[in-house]
Amino acid sequence: MIKKILLYGIVAIVLIIAIFCVVVAMQPARYTVERSATINAPAPAVFAQVNDFHKWQAWSPWEKLDPNMKKEFSGAAAGNGAVYSWVGNDQVGEGRMTITESHPSDLIKIKLEFIKPWAATNATDFTFTPQGNQTNVKWTMVGEKNFIAKAIMMFMDMDKMVGTDFEKGLAQMKTVAEGTAK
């Protein structure tokens, strides 16, 4: 009798694990996080805040999480080929951003590489759409999910986690860009 109960228990556990694995495997392989804001400044003023990594300190939501973060700028001073690397605490980790495309006052594409606490490469885009004296900025990040990431993201809302940071960054960018546009 005890052997049957143990056998049924093991079968049930194996079945639950198998069902979980199937559900994880069926999750989308990509994720997208996107936020936008309208800033009361012309597109060139807003574009300049993103196109030069040296200016990110004023508005990036991650810059203030580690005041001792080690930063390195290399490549071009701004625009295509500009590189920003960092090594910080557990909240910011270690990584590198490279501007791969820069179209003045219109679009910036960034290759975002995380090294620690986990390795990942994401595509990040900023688009700038003039609306009279204002500019709509859209910040988008797209990434791939392997099996482990799919499993983790079943319990974590990436859009909410990163999206909240994007919202903070855009609000801070708005303050900075509107101040420089005066």
N, C-alpha and C positions, 0 to 999 in steps of 0.2 A: 504493500500500500504506500509506504513512504517513497519507494523507488518511483512509483507512478506519479506521485505528487511532484517529486523533484524533476522527473522527466518532462512533465507538463509545464512546470515552471521554467525550465531551460528552453523548451520549445517556444513558450510565450515570450521570453526575453529575446531570443533570436528573431522571432517574428516582429517584435516591436522595433528592434534595431534595423531589420531589413526594410520595414515600412518607412522608418525615419530616413534611411539612406536613399530610398526612392524619392521621397518628398524633397530632400535636399538636392538631389540630382536634377529634379524638375524645376528648380528655382532659376530665374533669369541669370545669364552669364555676365550681364553688364548692369551697372548701376549709373544713374545720373543724378547729380545734385545741382539745382539751379535756383538762383535768386536774382532779383533785379531791384533797382531803385532809381528814382528820378532825382537828379542833382541840379540845383539852380546854378549852373555854370556851363560855359560853352564846352563842346566836346574836346577841343585841344587841352584845356585846363584839366579835365577829368582824365583824359588819356595819359597825360604826363605823370599822373600819380601812379599808374600801373606800369608804364613803359620803362621806368627807371627804378630798379630794385632798391636803390638808396632811399627812395621816398616811402617805401613800404613801412618803415618804422613808425611813421606818423599815423597809419591807419590799419595795418594788418592786425587781425584779432589775435594772432599768436605771438606777436612781438613782446607783449607785456607779460606773458605767462612765464618767461624765464629771463630776468634781468641780466643774468650771467651767460646767456647764450653766446656761443662763439660763432661769428658770422664771417664769411669771406665772399668778396665780390671779385669776379674774374671775367675774362672775355671782353666784349664790348661794354662801353660805359652805360649804354641804354639800348633798347631795341633788340633787333636780331642778334643773337649770339651772346647777349648778356647772361651771366650766370651768377646765381646766389646760392651759396651752400651754408648750412648751419649744423651745429651740434649743440643740443640742449638737454634739459631735464626730461623726465618721463612725459611731461605734457606736450613737449614740442618734438622730441626725438631727434633724429638725424636725417638730413635729406639734402636735396638740391633741386633748384628750379632753373630751367633754361628757356629763354624766349626764343621760340623757333620761327615765329612769324610776327611781324609788326607792321601794320598798315595805319599810318597816322590818322588819329581821331576816328578810327573805324573798328579795328580788330587787333587783338593781341592773343597769340597762341603760346602756351607754356607747356613744356614737358616737366611734369612734377614727379620726382623720384624720391620715394621714402626708402631709407636704408634701415633705420631702427625706429620703433621697436619691431616692425615687420617690413619686409621688402615689398614694394608695390610701385608701379608706374601708372600715372594717370595723365590724361589730357585735360588741360584747363584752358578755357577760353574766356576772354572778356570782349564783349561787343559794346560799342558806343553808338547810340542812335540820337542825333540831334532832334530836339523838339522845340523849335524857337530858340529862346535863351537858355533852355534847359537841355540836359542830356540824360537819356535813359541808359543805364549801365546794366548789362546782364553778365553774371558770373556763373559759369558752368564748369562742372568737373565730371568727367566720365571715367569709369574704371572697370576693369575685368574682375570677375569673382571666380576663384578656383573652388574646389569642393569644400575645403575648410572654411573659406570666406563665406560661401553660400550658407553653410551651417551656422556660423556665427551671426550672420546678418538676419537669420530667422528670429533671433532674439534681441538684436540691436537694430534700431532704425537709423541707418546711415544718413538718410535725407534729413531727419530731425537733428542728428548730432552735428553734421557738417553744415547743414543749412543754417542752423543757429549761429555758427561762427561766420558764415557768409553774411548773414544779416547784420551782425555786429560790425564786420569789416566795412560793409557798404555804408552803414550809418556813420562810421568814423571817416570814411573817404568823403562822404557828403560834407561833413564839417570842415575837413581840410580843403577840399576843392572849392567850396563856397567861400571860404576865407581867402584863398589865393586869387579868386576871380574878382574880388572887389577892388 
